[in-house]
Amino acid sequence: MIYILVVLMLISLSVLLYFTYKPYKNFRSVFKTLTSILFVSIALVGYILNNSNFTYFLLMLLGLIFSLFGDVFLIFEKGENSSMSKAFIYGVLSFSLAHIFFSAGFIYLSSFKLYTIGIACLLSFITLLILKSIKNVNFKGSFSYIVFYAFVISFMFSQSINLYFTGHFNNFYTLWITIGALLFVLSDLILAFNYFYKNCPKFMGVLNLLVYYIAQLLLALSVAYI
């Protein structure tokens, strides 16, 4: 059953990518929502079929659900040239909550290490410094939200690294989680260019969705095997 859902998600994602590159009516919104619902369903079915760790499942499920909310908010994002819409801000906050739950899940499987805060600060600082130094990048009044989000997602990624090196689970599956977290970070970097860089190429939007949904698929599948 879980593999059927994976195939359905990949099909839905393929259609989404097509309608992102060649917009037609509201089909992009429909398939974006459907693809997000499918990664939540994969986590649910993965837990039910494999009777995996309940606490980890619950934390990951909440992260995936808030990611779904974030995806829906971004569908309605209608930011002007000078400012970002409320839908975008709500999307950022939803994804921030998602990363908090993902981080909690990774900490539950391993342990909290103080150095992960330092890694998160360093990663977010370097990322923001690079973005600020690029000409034609305009944060449209949302920079404070971006600073907060950059730290939260960097913290999530640093916890996934900590899980890989200190967890007591099969390294193949913890590597899976770390790759998913890394792809999530990369997808948001691409998204930053898509939203804040003037005249960003259309293919960047397609690339963002491809990387993002592969990341979510890996995180959702981890529920079945941890």
N, C-alpha and C positions, 0 to 999 in steps of 0.2 A: 504493500500500500504506500509506504513512504517513498519508494522509487517512482511510483506512478505520479505522486505529487511533485517530485523533483522534475520529472519530464514535463508535467503540465506547467510548472513554474518557468522552465526554460523556454517552452513554446510561447507562453504569455510574455516573457521578457523579449523574445525575438520580435513579436508583434509590436510591443511597446517601442522597441528601438526603431522599427520601421516608421511608426507614426510620429516618433520624435524627429526623425530626419525629414519626413514628409508629412507634416501635420494635416489632419483631415477631421473636421468637426470636433467632437469630444472623445474620439477613440483613444487618444493618448491618455486622457484622464481615467477612462474606464480601465484600460489595461495596466496603468500604473497602480491603481487601487487593487486590482485583481492580483497582480504579481506580489504585492505586499501582503495581501491576505494569505497567499499561498505559502510565504515563508513562515508566517505565524502557524499555519496549519501543519507544516512539516515538523515544527517543534512539538506541537500537541500530539500528533500521531507518533512521532519518534518516542515520546515519553510513554504513551499508552502501550505501544507494542513491545518496548524493551524494558519497561519498568525500571527506568534509570533513576538517578539521584533526584529526589523530589525538590529539595531546596535549590539545587542548581537549576533545575527545570523551571521552577517558579520565578527565579530572578531573571533568567534568560527570556522567559515568556513575557515578563513585564517590559524588559528591554525591547523586545521585538514589537510588542503592542504599541509602545510609545514611538518606535520608529515608524510604524504604520500611521499613527496620528501625524507625525512629522511629514510623512509623504503626502498625506491628504492636505495638510496646511499649505505645503509648497505648490500644490496644484492650483490653489487660489491666490498665489502670490502675484500681485499686480503692482510691483514697485515702480515708482516714477524715476526719472533720471537723478533727482536730487535726494530721494529718501526711499527707504524700504517700507513695505506695507506691514500692517499688523500680522497678516498671515505669515509673512516671512519670520517675524520675531517669534510668533507662536511655534513655528516650525523649529527654529533654533532651540527654543526652550524644551520642546518635546524630545528632540534628539539629545539634548543635554541630559534629560532624565533617563533616556534610554542608555546612555553611556554610564551613568551612575549605577544603574542596575546591572549592566554588563560587568562593570568593575567589581561590584559586590559579589557577583557570581564567580569571577576569577579569584577574588580574595578568599571566598569560601572554600574553593578547591585547594588552595595552597596556603598562603598566609600573607599578612600585610607586612611589607618591608618599607622602612622610612625612605630608602633611596629612590623609590618609585616616584615620590613627590618631586625630588630633585630632577629626575629624568623628565618628568612631565613639564616642569617649569622650563627646563632647557629646550625641549622640543618645541613647546608653544612659543617661546621667545624667539627662537631661530626662524620658525615659520612666519610669525608676524613681522619680524624684521625684514625677511625676504619680500613678503607681500607689500609692505609699506615702501620698499625701495623700488618697486616696479612702477614705471611710468604708466599712466592711464588706469591705475587701479583706484577706484572710488568706493569707499565703504558706505557711502550714502547715509551717514549718521548712525550706523549700526555698529561702530567699532567696539564699543564697550561690550556688546553682546558677543561679538566675535572673539574678543580676548577671553571672556569666560568660557565660551565653547571650545576654543583652542586648548585651554588647560584641561577641560573635562575629557575631551577625546584623547589628548596626549596621555592623561592619567590612565584611561582605559587601555591604551596600547601598552603602556609601561607595565600594567598589571598582567597583560597577556604574556609579555616577555618573562615576567616573574613567575607566572604559572608554568611556563615551559621549563624553566631552569630549576624550580623548587617544588613543583607538584609531584604527587605520588601516583601518577596515572601514566598510561601508555603514551610515550612521547610522540607517537604518530598523531594521535588525536589532539594533544595539546599544541603540537606544531600547526595542526589544522586551525585551531582557535587563533593562534598568533598570526597566521597568514590572513585569516578573516579580519582580524583587527587592523592589520597593516593595510589591507585593501580598503577598509572603511576610511582610514586616514587619507589614503591616496584619492579616494572618491570625493572626499570633502575638499581636498586641495583643488581638484579639477572643478568642483562646484563653485569654489571661491572665484576662480577665473571666470566661470560661466556667468556669475552674478555681478561681479565687481569690475571685470576688465572690459573696457570699452571696445565694442565691435568684436566680441569673442567669436571665433569660428563655430558654426553650427555643430560640427562633429564632436566638439567638446561636451556638449550636452548628451550626446549618444554615448561617448566614452564614460562619462560620469555614471550614467545609469547602469552600464554594463559592469563596471568595477564595483559599484555599490551593491547590486543585487547578488553578485557572486560572493561578496563579503557576507551579506546577510544569510545566504544559503549555507555557507560554511559554519556560521555561528548557530544557525537553526539545527543543522545536522549534528552538531556537537552534543546536543541534548540526548540523542539516541545512543551515544557511545561512551558517555562519561558516567 
